[in-house]
Amino acid sequence: MAIPTNIKTLLSGEVVEWARIEFKGTWDPAASLKTICAFANDLDNWGGGYIVLGVEEENGRPSYPLKGVPVNKIDAYQKDIYAKCKLIRPAYAPIVGIETYQNKQFIILWCPGGDNRPYSSPKTMARESRERIHYIRKTSSTVEPSDDEEKDLFNLANRVPFDDRVNYQAEMSDLNITLIQNYLKEIKSSLYEKSKTGEFVEVCSDMNIISNLPEYTKPKNVGLMFFSMEPDKFFPYAQIDVVQFPEGLGGNDIIENTFKGPIHQQLRDALQFIRNTIITEKIVKHPDRAEADRFFNYPYAAIEEALSNAVYHRAYDVREPIEVRIERDRIEIVSFPGPDRSVTQEGLKNYRVSNRRYRNRRIGDFLKELHLTEGRNTGFKKILNALESNGSPKPEFETDDDHSYFISRLFIHKAFLKEEPKRSQKGAEKEPKKGAERRQAILELLEKNPTMTQLMLMDRLNLSRKQIQKVIKDLQEQSFLEREGSNRNGRWIVKR
C-alpha cells in the first residue's frame, strides 16, 4: 500500500513538521506501538504522524548516510507490525508503505488521527502485562498523559474534526480522479502511478479520503473539499469573496469577485487575482545614489499567508464565505468562526500565539504538501517578516470574546496613501450617529430583512464588526431584539 507523500518530503521536514515524524533504524514494537497509539489519539488534532523505519535518528533529525531496511526483513517487519497493532484498543491499524530512495528500501507507517479516540496500548510487551496507557504526543516525544490531558482526550471521544468526517450525502462519483491525479503528481507521491492503473476506491482509501467499510464506501469531507468539482454543493459558501471598495465602505462603487471550486484551487485563483489586480510596486529614485527604493502597497507573501491561514482554519460547516475586503488603506481577511480558545486577544495584540488545538487536522496536511501554507504556529512570523521587509505598518489580528470571527488586517504602505476627500455633509447625514440613532437604524434594517448578516449591516451602515456586535448585544439585553433559530439559518425578531 502506498502513502500520499514521499520519503524525500518526510526527510526534509519542510512539509510535515519534525514533531510529527519519528525515525527508527529498525522495527521496535515496544517503542513504536506507543507512538502509533499516540498519533492515533491526535490530542491536538494535528493529523497524526509518520514513523519511518530504516533511518537512524539524531536529535530528532534523520542521520546520514541513510541505513535502509534489509530487503529480507521487510516482509517479516510488515507481518509483525500488523500483529502488534492488534494490541491497540479500540482497533486501529496504520497505513504501511514501502518506499525506495537512494537504492535502499524504507518502511513508512502513516498513522492518521483515529475516529474512535481514545486509544490505548500496553505499557510493556510482557505477556503478563495488563496495564494500558492512552499515550499522546508532546512536541516530538511519546509520553503518558497527565490527568488533565487524559480528561481532554476522553472529551474528544467521538468528536472527529469536521474535515475528517464521512459525508453520507455524497457518493464516490463526486470525487474526481483527474483532480486526485493532478494532486498526486504535483506532490510527487508514489500513489500517482498507482492512480493511473489501480482501483479508484483503493487509491482513495490509501489517501484516507474515504470511509471504506463493508457496509458502505463514502467520501470524507476533506476529499470533497479538495477533489470535488463543486465542493459548495456539500459545503455552502465554501468560497472566497474578494470585495473592493474603491470609494470606501458605504460608497456606491463595489467590485466583487467570487472564487469557487476545490479549496486549494480557489485559494490559488484568488491569490493570483490579488497579485494581478491589487498589488502594485512603486520605485523611488534618489539623485544622490544609484539604487532606487522599491516596495509594494502590500507584500504578496503576507497576503498569501493570511489568506491561506483563513482557508486552513475556517469552519466549513458554517455558511459564511471567506471575505477579502479591499479598502483604500487596508485589506481585511475575514473568516468564521474565530480561533481556538487557547488564542487570546492579548496574544493577538502582541503577536504571541500558539494554537493549542486545530479545527481541521487534514486540510493543513494537503495545503502544506502543495506548499500553500507553512508549518503550525509559523503564520504570524511569516506575515510580520514580509511586512517589515517591505516597510509596511504592522498588522492587526482581531477576534471577539466569543471567538465568533477572525480578521487579519494588513495596512497599505504609507507611500501609497493619498489624502482622502472630505465627505460631503449630505453623505455624513446618512451615516447613523452613536447611541440611539445607531440602534434605531439597525432595528429598522432587521425589521425589513430579518435574515441580514453582520457583514450586511456593516456594509449598509459603514460600521465595524465590533460596533455592530455591541449594538446587537445591547438590543438583546434590553429585549428589543431576539434571535430565533441557529446562527446559520436563523432570523431576527424586532420587538417594539
Protein Blocks (a to p, Z undefined) as FASTA:
>chain_A
ZZfbdfklmmnommmcfklpccdfbdcfklmmmmmmmmmnomnonnpaaddehiaceehi
acdddebjafklmmmmmmmmmmmmmmpccddddddddddeehiacddddddddfkbccdd
dfbfcfklmbdcddddehjaccdddfklmmmmmmmgopacfklpccfkbcfklpcfklmm
mmmmmnopaklmmmmmmcfklmmmmnopaccdfkbccddfklmmmmcfblmlmmghiacd
ddddfkoghiabdcddddedjfklmmmmmmmmmmmmmpccdddddfkbmbdcdddfbdfk
lmmmmmmmmmmmmcfkbccdddddddfkbccddddddddfklcfklmmnopacdfbdfbl
mlmmmmmmnopaccehklmmmmmmmmmmnopacddddddfkopaccddddddfklpccdd
dddfklmmmpccehjlmmmmmmmmmmmmmmbcfklmmmmnopafklmmmmmmmmmmnopa
ccedjfklgccdddZZ
